[in-house]
């Protein structure tokens, strides 16, 4: 099921009773600029592996 809430914002729902967990994935899409490639790659890695409350990947997993 696909819902569009605003211009450029689309929500894809995949309802199932097969799993007990919930997964959320957020994609931020912008035009690619050569000066921002490294920063974007690093930011994606940081957001995926740590937060202020869980500074390491192990702490986040626990």
N, CA, C, O and CB atoms as a CASP TS submission, in Angstrom:
PFRMAT TS
TARGET T0000
AUTHOR 0000-0000-0000
METHOD Language model
MODEL 1
PARENT N/A
ATOM      1  N   UNK     1       0.857  -1.165   0.000  1.00  0.00           N
ATOM      2  CA  UNK     1       0.000   0.000   0.000  1.00  0.00           C
ATOM      3  C   UNK     1       0.904   1.229   0.000  1.00  0.00           C
ATOM      4  O   UNK     1       1.861   1.299   0.771  1.00  0.00           O
ATOM      5  CB  UNK     1      -0.975  -0.003   1.227  1.00  0.00           C
ATOM      6  N   UNK     2       0.604   2.190  -0.856  1.00  0.00           N
ATOM      7  CA  UNK     2       1.413   3.392  -0.952  1.00  0.00           C
ATOM      8  C   UNK     2       0.533   4.619  -0.695  1.00  0.00           C
ATOM      9  O   UNK     2      -0.513   4.788  -1.323  1.00  0.00           O
ATOM     10  CB  UNK     2       2.101   3.483  -2.341  1.00  0.00           C
ATOM     11  N   UNK     3       0.971   5.469   0.235  1.00  0.00           N
ATOM     12  CA  UNK     3       0.250   6.692   0.571  1.00  0.00           C
ATOM     13  C   UNK     3       1.145   7.891   0.307  1.00  0.00           C
ATOM     14  O   UNK     3       2.338   7.849   0.606  1.00  0.00           O
ATOM     15  CB  UNK     3      -0.222   6.674   2.046  1.00  0.00           C
ATOM     16  N   UNK     4       0.593   8.944  -0.240  1.00  0.00           N
ATOM     17  CA  UNK     4       1.356  10.170  -0.455  1.00  0.00           C
ATOM     18  C   UNK     4       0.765  11.236   0.456  1.00  0.00           C
ATOM     19  O   UNK     4      -0.392  11.627   0.297  1.00  0.00           O
ATOM     20  CB  UNK     4       1.325  10.621  -1.965  1.00  0.00           C
ATOM     21  N   UNK     5       1.577  11.713   1.427  1.00  0.00           N
ATOM     22  CA  UNK     5       1.062  12.676   2.390  1.00  0.00           C
ATOM     23  C   UNK     5       1.329  14.115   1.967  1.00  0.00           C
ATOM     24  O   UNK     5       0.506  14.990   2.236  1.00  0.00           O
ATOM     25  CB  UNK     5       1.670  12.421   3.748  1.00  0.00           C
ATOM     26  N   UNK     6       2.449  14.382   1.317  1.00  0.00           N
ATOM     27  CA  UNK     6       2.792  15.716   0.842  1.00  0.00           C
ATOM     28  C   UNK     6       3.599  15.571  -0.434  1.00  0.00           C
ATOM     29  O   UNK     6       3.961  14.461  -0.825  1.00  0.00           O
ATOM     30  CB  UNK     6       3.582  16.520   1.918  1.00  0.00           C
ATOM     31  N   UNK     7       3.878  16.684  -1.078  1.00  0.00           N
ATOM     32  CA  UNK     7       4.742  16.633  -2.264  1.00  0.00           C
ATOM     33  C   UNK     7       6.100  16.072  -1.869  1.00  0.00           C
ATOM     34  O   UNK     7       6.762  16.603  -0.976  1.00  0.00           O
ATOM     35  CB  UNK     7       4.898  18.044  -2.908  1.00  0.00           C
ATOM     36  N   UNK     8       6.508  15.018  -2.521  1.00  0.00           N
ATOM     37  CA  UNK     8       7.814  14.438  -2.255  1.00  0.00           C
ATOM     38  C   UNK     8       7.866  13.490  -1.078  1.00  0.00           C
ATOM     39  O   UNK     8       8.930  12.937  -0.798  1.00  0.00           O
ATOM     40  CB  UNK     8       8.779  15.509  -2.036  1.00  0.00           C
ATOM     41  N   UNK     9       6.759  13.276  -0.372  1.00  0.00           N
ATOM     42  CA  UNK     9       6.729  12.375   0.780  1.00  0.00           C
ATOM     43  C   UNK     9       5.800  11.216   0.463  1.00  0.00           C
ATOM     44  O   UNK     9       4.601  11.407   0.262  1.00  0.00           O
ATOM     45  CB  UNK     9       6.269  13.119   2.073  1.00  0.00           C
ATOM     46  N   UNK    10       6.358  10.018   0.419  1.00  0.00           N
ATOM     47  CA  UNK    10       5.583   8.825   0.114  1.00  0.00           C
ATOM     48  C   UNK    10       5.786   7.808   1.228  1.00  0.00           C
ATOM     49  O   UNK    10       6.912   7.594   1.676  1.00  0.00           O
ATOM     50  CB  UNK    10       5.989   8.231  -1.262  1.00  0.00           C
ATOM     51  N   UNK    11       4.730   7.196   1.667  1.00  0.00           N
ATOM     52  CA  UNK    11       4.777   6.181   2.711  1.00  0.00           C
ATOM     53  C   UNK    11       4.381   4.845   2.097  1.00  0.00           C
ATOM     54  O   UNK    11       3.278   4.696   1.572  1.00  0.00           O
ATOM     55  CB  UNK    11       3.843   6.550   3.906  1.00  0.00           C
ATOM     56  N   UNK    12       5.285   3.879   2.169  1.00  0.00           N
ATOM     57  CA  UNK    12       5.004   2.532   1.676  1.00  0.00           C
ATOM     58  C   UNK    12       4.738   1.629   2.872  1.00  0.00           C
ATOM     59  O   UNK    12       5.588   1.511   3.755  1.00  0.00           O
ATOM     60  CB  UNK    12       6.187   1.983   0.811  1.00  0.00           C
ATOM     61  N   UNK    13       3.589   0.999   2.915  1.00  0.00           N
ATOM     62  CA  UNK    13       3.231   0.085   3.994  1.00  0.00           C
ATOM     63  C   UNK    13       3.192  -1.336   3.465  1.00  0.00           C
ATOM     64  O   UNK    13       2.615  -1.602   2.411  1.00  0.00           O
ATOM     65  CB  UNK    13       1.873   0.469   4.618  1.00  0.00           C
ATOM     66  N   UNK    14       3.811  -2.246   4.203  1.00  0.00           N
ATOM     67  CA  UNK    14       3.804  -3.656   3.849  1.00  0.00           C
ATOM     68  C   UNK    14       3.215  -4.432   5.023  1.00  0.00           C
ATOM     69  O   UNK    14       3.959  -5.027   5.802  1.00  0.00           O
ATOM     70  CB  UNK    14       5.244  -4.164   3.494  1.00  0.00           C
ATOM     71  N   UNK    15       1.893  -4.435   5.162  1.00  0.00           N
ATOM     72  CA  UNK    15       1.283  -5.106   6.309  1.00  0.00           C
ATOM     73  C   UNK    15       1.440  -6.624   6.225  1.00  0.00           C
ATOM     74  O   UNK    15       1.278  -7.224   5.163  1.00  0.00           O
ATOM     75  CB  UNK    15      -0.194  -4.742   6.404  1.00  0.00           C
ATOM     76  N   UNK    16       1.760  -7.228   7.373  1.00  0.00           N
ATOM     77  CA  UNK    16       1.886  -8.680   7.450  1.00  0.00           C
ATOM     78  C   UNK    16       1.677  -9.126   8.888  1.00  0.00           C
ATOM     79  O   UNK    16       1.989  -8.386   9.821  1.00  0.00           O
ATOM     80  CB  UNK    16       3.265  -9.148   6.925  1.00  0.00           C
ATOM     81  N   UNK    17       1.169 -10.292   9.065  1.00  0.00           N
ATOM     82  CA  UNK    17       1.025 -10.861  10.399  1.00  0.00           C
ATOM     83  C   UNK    17       2.089 -11.933  10.632  1.00  0.00           C
ATOM     84  O   UNK    17       2.076 -12.628  11.649  1.00  0.00           O
ATOM     85  CB  UNK    17      -0.389 -11.451  10.588  1.00  0.00           C
ATOM     86  N   UNK    18       3.003 -12.055   9.681  1.00  0.00           N
ATOM     87  CA  UNK    18       4.032 -13.077   9.731  1.00  0.00           C
ATOM     88  C   UNK    18       5.106 -12.770  10.780  1.00  0.00           C
ATOM     89  O   UNK    18       5.680 -13.696  11.353  1.00  0.00           O
ATOM     90  CB  UNK    18       4.670 -13.226   8.368  1.00  0.00           C
ATOM     91  N   UNK    19       5.386 -11.492  11.040  1.00  0.00           N
ATOM     92  CA  UNK    19       6.467 -11.112  11.937  1.00  0.00           C
ATOM     93  C   UNK    19       5.932 -10.336  13.130  1.00  0.00           C
ATOM     94  O   UNK    19       4.894  -9.680  13.043  1.00  0.00           O
ATOM     95  CB  UNK    19       7.512 -10.286  11.195  1.00  0.00           C
ATOM     96  N   UNK    20       6.659 -10.418  14.259  1.00  0.00           N
ATOM     97  CA  UNK    20       6.262  -9.692  15.461  1.00  0.00           C
ATOM     98  C   UNK    20       7.000  -8.365  15.601  1.00  0.00           C
ATOM     99  O   UNK    20       6.616  -7.530  16.421  1.00  0.00           O
ATOM    100  CB  UNK    20       6.509 -10.546  16.688  1.00  0.00           C
ATOM    101  N   UNK    21       8.042  -8.160  14.820  1.00  0.00           N
ATOM    102  CA  UNK    21       8.815  -6.932  14.921  1.00  0.00           C
ATOM    103  C   UNK    21       8.363  -5.922  13.875  1.00  0.00           C
ATOM    104  O   UNK    21       7.695  -6.264  12.898  1.00  0.00           O
ATOM    105  CB  UNK    21      10.307  -7.226  14.765  1.00  0.00           C
ATOM    106  N   UNK    22       8.744  -4.676  14.105  1.00  0.00           N
ATOM    107  CA  UNK    22       8.409  -3.590  13.193  1.00  0.00           C
ATOM    108  C   UNK    22       9.709  -2.989  12.690  1.00  0.00           C
ATOM    109  O   UNK    22      10.617  -2.718  13.476  1.00  0.00           O
ATOM    110  CB  UNK    22       7.515  -2.509  13.886  1.00  0.00           C
ATOM    111  N   UNK    23       9.802  -2.784  11.409  1.00  0.00           N
ATOM    112  CA  UNK    23      10.973  -2.143  10.828  1.00  0.00           C
ATOM    113  C   UNK    23      10.594  -0.824  10.202  1.00  0.00           C
ATOM    114  O   UNK    23       9.553  -0.703   9.556  1.00  0.00           O
ATOM    115  CB  UNK    23      11.630  -3.048   9.795  1.00  0.00           C
ATOM    116  N   UNK    24      11.448   0.168  10.397  1.00  0.00           N
ATOM    117  CA  UNK    24      11.211   1.487   9.821  1.00  0.00           C
ATOM    118  C   UNK    24      12.446   1.867   9.020  1.00  0.00           C
ATOM    119  O   UNK    24      13.566   1.790   9.524  1.00  0.00           O
ATOM    120  CB  UNK    24      10.898   2.555  10.928  1.00  0.00           C
ATOM    121  N   UNK    25      12.246   2.271   7.789  1.00  0.00           N
ATOM    122  CA  UNK    25      13.342   2.702   6.937  1.00  0.00           C
ATOM    123  C   UNK    25      12.997   4.082   6.402  1.00  0.00           C
ATOM    124  O   UNK    25      11.894   4.308   5.903  1.00  0.00           O
ATOM    125  CB  UNK    25      13.600   1.688   5.774  1.00  0.00           C
ATOM    126  N   UNK    26      13.942   4.996   6.508  1.00  0.00           N
ATOM    127  CA  UNK    26      13.742   6.354   6.019  1.00  0.00           C
ATOM    128  C   UNK    26      14.794   6.634   4.958  1.00  0.00           C
ATOM    129  O   UNK    26      15.988   6.454   5.197  1.00  0.00           O
ATOM    130  CB  UNK    26      13.819   7.398   7.179  1.00  0.00           C
ATOM    131  N   UNK    27      14.357   7.068   3.801  1.00  0.00           N
ATOM    132  CA  UNK    27      15.269   7.448   2.721  1.00  0.00           C
ATOM    133  C   UNK    27      15.173   8.955   2.512  1.00  0.00           C
ATOM    134  O   UNK    27      14.093   9.483   2.252  1.00  0.00           O
ATOM    135  CB  UNK    27      14.936   6.678   1.398  1.00  0.00           C
ATOM    136  N   UNK    28      16.302   9.642   2.626  1.00  0.00           N
ATOM    137  CA  UNK    28      16.370  11.062   2.330  1.00  0.00           C
ATOM    138  C   UNK    28      17.001  11.194   0.945  1.00  0.00           C
ATOM    139  O   UNK    28      18.128  10.748   0.729  1.00  0.00           O
ATOM    140  CB  UNK    28      17.191  11.851   3.428  1.00  0.00           C
ATOM    141  N   UNK    29      16.285  11.798   0.021  1.00  0.00           N
ATOM    142  CA  UNK    29      16.764  11.889  -1.348  1.00  0.00           C
ATOM    143  C   UNK    29      16.941  13.359  -1.719  1.00  0.00           C
ATOM    144  O   UNK    29      16.015  14.161  -1.605  1.00  0.00           O
ATOM    145  CB  UNK    29      15.788  11.184  -2.325  1.00  0.00           C
ATOM    146  N   UNK    30      18.145  13.690  -2.162  1.00  0.00           N
ATOM    147  CA  UNK    30      18.447  15.037  -2.646  1.00  0.00           C
ATOM    148  C   UNK    30      19.355  14.907  -3.865  1.00  0.00           C
ATOM    149  O   UNK    30      19.948  13.851  -4.081  1.00  0.00           O
ATOM    150  CB  UNK    30      19.120  15.915  -1.525  1.00  0.00           C
ATOM    151  N   UNK    31      19.468  15.946  -4.646  1.00  0.00           N
ATOM    152  CA  UNK    31      20.406  15.898  -5.772  1.00  0.00           C
ATOM    153  C   UNK    31      21.835  15.684  -5.262  1.00  0.00           C
ATOM    154  O   UNK    31      22.227  16.266  -4.251  1.00  0.00           O
ATOM    155  CB  UNK    31      20.322  17.204  -6.610  1.00  0.00           C
ATOM    156  N   UNK    32      22.603  14.859  -5.953  1.00  0.00           N
ATOM    157  CA  UNK    32      23.971  14.545  -5.548  1.00  0.00           C
ATOM    158  C   UNK    32      24.927  15.629  -6.010  1.00  0.00           C
ATOM    159  O   UNK    32      24.929  16.019  -7.177  1.00  0.00           O
ATOM    160  CB  UNK    32      24.403  13.188  -6.106  1.00  0.00           C
ATOM    161  N   UNK    33      25.744  16.111  -5.074  1.00  0.00           N
ATOM    162  CA  UNK    33      26.767  17.111  -5.387  1.00  0.00           C
ATOM    163  C   UNK    33      28.124  16.523  -5.027  1.00  0.00           C
ATOM    164  O   UNK    33      28.269  15.874  -3.991  1.00  0.00           O
ATOM    165  CB  UNK    33      26.511  18.459  -4.618  1.00  0.00           C
ATOM    166  N   UNK    34      29.108  16.745  -5.871  1.00  0.00           N
ATOM    167  CA  UNK    34      30.441  16.181  -5.647  1.00  0.00           C
ATOM    168  C   UNK    34      31.044  16.630  -4.320  1.00  0.00           C
ATOM    169  O   UNK    34      31.811  15.882  -3.712  1.00  0.00           O
ATOM    170  CB  UNK    34      31.368  16.570  -6.784  1.00  0.00           C
ATOM    171  N   UNK    35      30.718  17.818  -3.865  1.00  0.00           N
ATOM    172  CA  UNK    35      31.292  18.337  -2.620  1.00  0.00           C
ATOM    173  C   UNK    35      30.659  17.728  -1.383  1.00  0.00           C
ATOM    174  O   UNK    35      31.181  17.900  -0.281  1.00  0.00           O
ATOM    175  CB  UNK    35      31.144  19.836  -2.568  1.00  0.00           C
ATOM    176  N   UNK    36      29.552  17.021  -1.535  1.00  0.00           N
ATOM    177  CA  UNK    36      28.840  16.485  -0.367  1.00  0.00           C
ATOM    178  C   UNK    36      28.859  14.965  -0.280  1.00  0.00           C
ATOM    179  O   UNK    36      28.249  14.404   0.629  1.00  0.00           O
ATOM    180  CB  UNK    36      27.418  16.954  -0.386  1.00  0.00           C
ATOM    181  N   UNK    37      29.533  14.288  -1.188  1.00  0.00           N
ATOM    182  CA  UNK    37      29.492  12.821  -1.222  1.00  0.00           C
ATOM    183  C   UNK    37      30.045  12.208   0.057  1.00  0.00           C
ATOM    184  O   UNK    37      29.412  11.324   0.635  1.00  0.00           O
ATOM    185  CB  UNK    37      30.276  12.299  -2.420  1.00  0.00           C
ATOM    186  N   UNK    38      31.210  12.656   0.512  1.00  0.00           N
ATOM    187  CA  UNK    38      31.826  12.082   1.711  1.00  0.00           C
ATOM    188  C   UNK    38      30.965  12.334   2.936  1.00  0.00           C
ATOM    189  O   UNK    38      30.743  11.421   3.732  1.00  0.00           O
ATOM    190  CB  UNK    38      33.226  12.661   1.927  1.00  0.00           C
ATOM    191  N   UNK    39      30.480  13.549   3.098  1.00  0.00           N
ATOM    192  CA  UNK    39      29.650  13.872   4.258  1.00  0.00           C
ATOM    193  C   UNK    39      28.376  13.039   4.279  1.00  0.00           C
ATOM    194  O   UNK    39      27.952  12.582   5.341  1.00  0.00           O
ATOM    195  CB  UNK    39      29.301  15.358   4.263  1.00  0.00           C
ATOM    196  N   UNK    40      27.766  12.838   3.128  1.00  0.00           N
ATOM    197  CA  UNK    40      26.540  12.035   3.073  1.00  0.00           C
ATOM    198  C   UNK    40      26.807  10.581   3.430  1.00  0.00           C
ATOM    199  O   UNK    40      26.014   9.960   4.139  1.00  0.00           O
ATOM    200  CB  UNK    40      25.914  12.119   1.684  1.00  0.00           C
ATOM    201  N   UNK    41      27.913  10.036   2.947  1.00  0.00           N
ATOM    202  CA  UNK    41      28.256   8.647   3.246  1.00  0.00           C
ATOM    203  C   UNK    41      28.538   8.474   4.735  1.00  0.00           C
ATOM    204  O   UNK    41      28.078   7.507   5.343  1.00  0.00           O
ATOM    205  CB  UNK    41      29.472   8.201   2.418  1.00  0.00           C
ATOM    206  N   UNK    42      29.282   9.393   5.323  1.00  0.00           N
ATOM    207  CA  UNK    42      29.587   9.310   6.753  1.00  0.00           C
ATOM    208  C   UNK    42      28.331   9.478   7.603  1.00  0.00           C
ATOM    209  O   UNK    42      28.151   8.764   8.590  1.00  0.00           O
ATOM    210  CB  UNK    42      30.620  10.371   7.137  1.00  0.00           C
ATOM    211  N   UNK    43      27.472  10.406   7.232  1.00  0.00           N
ATOM    212  CA  UNK    43      26.241  10.634   7.985  1.00  0.00           C
ATOM    213  C   UNK    43      25.353   9.395   7.964  1.00  0.00           C
ATOM    214  O   UNK    43      24.768   9.037   8.987  1.00  0.00           O
ATOM    215  CB  UNK    43      25.480  11.838   7.417  1.00  0.00           C
ATOM    216  N   UNK    44      25.248   8.747   6.828  1.00  0.00           N
ATOM    217  CA  UNK    44      24.450   7.530   6.743  1.00  0.00           C
ATOM    218  C   UNK    44      25.005   6.456   7.663  1.00  0.00           C
ATOM    219  O   UNK    44      24.233   5.758   8.322  1.00  0.00           O
ATOM    220  CB  UNK    44      24.403   7.020   5.305  1.00  0.00           C
ATOM    221  N   UNK    45      26.322   6.305   7.725  1.00  0.00           N
ATOM    222  CA  UNK    45      26.948   5.315   8.593  1.00  0.00           C
ATOM    223  C   UNK    45      26.708   5.646  10.062  1.00  0.00           C
ATOM    224  O   UNK    45      26.397   4.755  10.852  1.00  0.00           O
ATOM    225  CB  UNK    45      28.448   5.231   8.309  1.00  0.00           C
ATOM    226  N   UNK    46      26.848   6.907  10.435  1.00  0.00           N
ATOM    227  CA  UNK    46      26.631   7.314  11.826  1.00  0.00           C
ATOM    228  C   UNK    46      25.182   7.080  12.237  1.00  0.00           C
ATOM    229  O   UNK    46      24.925   6.553  13.320  1.00  0.00           O
ATOM    230  CB  UNK    46      27.004   8.795  12.022  1.00  0.00           C
ATOM    231  N   UNK    47      24.239   7.462  11.391  1.00  0.00           N
ATOM    232  CA  UNK    47      22.827   7.275  11.713  1.00  0.00           C
ATOM    233  C   UNK    47      22.458   5.798  11.834  1.00  0.00           C
ATOM    234  O   UNK    47      21.565   5.444  12.604  1.00  0.00           O
ATOM    235  CB  UNK    47      21.961   7.937  10.655  1.00  0.00           C
ATOM    236  N   UNK    48      23.132   4.944  11.087  1.00  0.00           N
ATOM    237  CA  UNK    48      22.825   3.521  11.090  1.00  0.00           C
ATOM    238  C   UNK    48      23.435   2.804  12.279  1.00  0.00           C
ATOM    239  O   UNK    48      22.904   1.780  12.708  1.00  0.00           O
ATOM    240  CB  UNK    48      23.305   2.887   9.814  1.00  0.00           C
ATOM    241  N   UNK    49      24.537   3.311  12.828  1.00  0.00           N
ATOM    242  CA  UNK    49      25.268   2.543  13.840  1.00  0.00           C
ATOM    243  C   UNK    49      25.334   3.156  15.220  1.00  0.00           C
ATOM    244  O   UNK    49      25.774   2.474  16.146  1.00  0.00           O
ATOM    245  CB  UNK    49      26.627   2.325  13.377  1.00  0.00           C
ATOM    246  N   UNK    50      24.926   4.399  15.421  1.00  0.00           N
ATOM    247  CA  UNK    50      25.046   4.970  16.760  1.00  0.00           C
ATOM    248  C   UNK    50      24.105   6.154  16.951  1.00  0.00           C
ATOM    249  O   UNK    50      23.632   6.767  15.994  1.00  0.00           O
ATOM    250  CB  UNK    50      26.483   5.403  17.020  1.00  0.00           C
ATOM    251  N   UNK    51      23.853   6.450  18.226  1.00  0.00           N
ATOM    252  CA  UNK    51      23.069   7.615  18.610  1.00  0.00           C
ATOM    253  C   UNK    51      23.721   8.207  19.857  1.00  0.00           C
ATOM    254  O   UNK    51      24.687   7.640  20.368  1.00  0.00           O
ATOM    255  CB  UNK    51      21.558   7.241  18.866  1.00  0.00           C
ATOM    256  N   UNK    52      23.221   9.320  20.352  1.00  0.00           N
ATOM    257  CA  UNK    52      23.778   9.906  21.569  1.00  0.00           C
ATOM    258  C   UNK    52      23.588   8.967  22.756  1.00  0.00           C
ATOM    259  O   UNK    52      24.471   8.856  23.607  1.00  0.00           O
ATOM    260  CB  UNK    52      23.126  11.265  21.858  1.00  0.00           C
ATOM    261  N   UNK    53      22.451   8.298  22.816  1.00  0.00           N
ATOM    262  CA  UNK    53      22.180   7.387  23.930  1.00  0.00           C
ATOM    263  C   UNK    53      22.922   6.062  23.788  1.00  0.00           C
ATOM    264  O   UNK    53      23.226   5.418  24.792  1.00  0.00           O
ATOM    265  CB  UNK    53      20.690   7.127  24.037  1.00  0.00           C
ATOM    266  N   UNK    54      23.221   5.644  22.550  1.00  0.00           N
ATOM    267  CA  UNK    54      23.904   4.377  22.276  1.00  0.00           C
ATOM    268  C   UNK    54      25.090   4.663  21.362  1.00  0.00           C
ATOM    269  O   UNK    54      24.965   4.543  20.144  1.00  0.00           O
ATOM    270  CB  UNK    54      22.931   3.329  21.625  1.00  0.00           C
ATOM    271  N   UNK    55      26.238   5.038  21.923  1.00  0.00           N
ATOM    272  CA  UNK    55      27.364   5.513  21.123  1.00  0.00           C
ATOM    273  C   UNK    55      28.098   4.444  20.308  1.00  0.00           C
ATOM    274  O   UNK    55      28.874   4.783  19.414  1.00  0.00           O
ATOM    275  CB  UNK    55      28.330   6.166  22.014  1.00  0.00           C
ATOM    276  N   UNK    56      27.866   3.170  20.599  1.00  0.00           N
ATOM    277  CA  UNK    56      28.526   2.122  19.809  1.00  0.00           C
ATOM    278  C   UNK    56      27.483   1.217  19.197  1.00  0.00           C
ATOM    279  O   UNK    56      26.330   1.195  19.627  1.00  0.00           O
ATOM    280  CB  UNK    56      29.507   1.302  20.676  1.00  0.00           C
ATOM    281  N   UNK    57      27.895   0.475  18.193  1.00  0.00           N
ATOM    282  CA  UNK    57      26.973  -0.439  17.529  1.00  0.00           C
ATOM    283  C   UNK    57      26.519  -1.552  18.497  1.00  0.00           C
ATOM    284  O   UNK    57      25.376  -2.005  18.428  1.00  0.00           O
ATOM    285  CB  UNK    57      27.640  -1.053  16.272  1.00  0.00           C
ATOM    286  N   UNK    58      27.409  -1.985  19.387  1.00  0.00           N
ATOM    287  CA  UNK    58      27.062  -3.008  20.381  1.00  0.00           C
ATOM    288  C   UNK    58      26.006  -2.491  21.344  1.00  0.00           C
ATOM    289  O   UNK    58      25.049  -3.199  21.657  1.00  0.00           O
ATOM    290  CB  UNK    58      28.310  -3.451  21.159  1.00  0.00           C
ATOM    291  N   UNK    59      26.173  -1.261  21.813  1.00  0.00           N
ATOM    292  CA  UNK    59      25.185  -0.665  22.729  1.00  0.00           C
ATOM    293  C   UNK    59      23.843  -0.507  22.052  1.00  0.00           C
ATOM    294  O   UNK    59      22.804  -0.732  22.672  1.00  0.00           O
ATOM    295  CB  UNK    59      25.670   0.694  23.241  1.00  0.00           C
ATOM    296  N   UNK    60      23.851  -0.126  20.796  1.00  0.00           N
ATOM    297  CA  UNK    60      22.597   0.010  20.038  1.00  0.00           C
ATOM    298  C   UNK    60      21.907  -1.335  19.868  1.00  0.00           C
ATOM    299  O   UNK    60      20.685  -1.421  19.984  1.00  0.00           O
ATOM    300  CB  UNK    60      22.864   0.634  18.662  1.00  0.00           C
ATOM    301  N   UNK    61      22.672  -2.381  19.596  1.00  0.00           N
ATOM    302  CA  UNK    61      22.106  -3.717  19.415  1.00  0.00           C
ATOM    303  C   UNK    61      21.493  -4.266  20.712  1.00  0.00           C
ATOM    304  O   UNK    61      20.479  -4.964  20.685  1.00  0.00           O
ATOM    305  CB  UNK    61      23.183  -4.672  18.906  1.00  0.00           C
ATOM    306  N   UNK    62      22.122  -3.942  21.839  1.00  0.00           N
ATOM    307  CA  UNK    62      21.595  -4.414  23.122  1.00  0.00           C
ATOM    308  C   UNK    62      20.300  -3.736  23.467  1.00  0.00           C
ATOM    309  O   UNK    62      19.717  -4.015  24.514  1.00  0.00           O
ATOM    310  CB  UNK    62      22.598  -4.187  24.229  1.00  0.00           C
TER
END
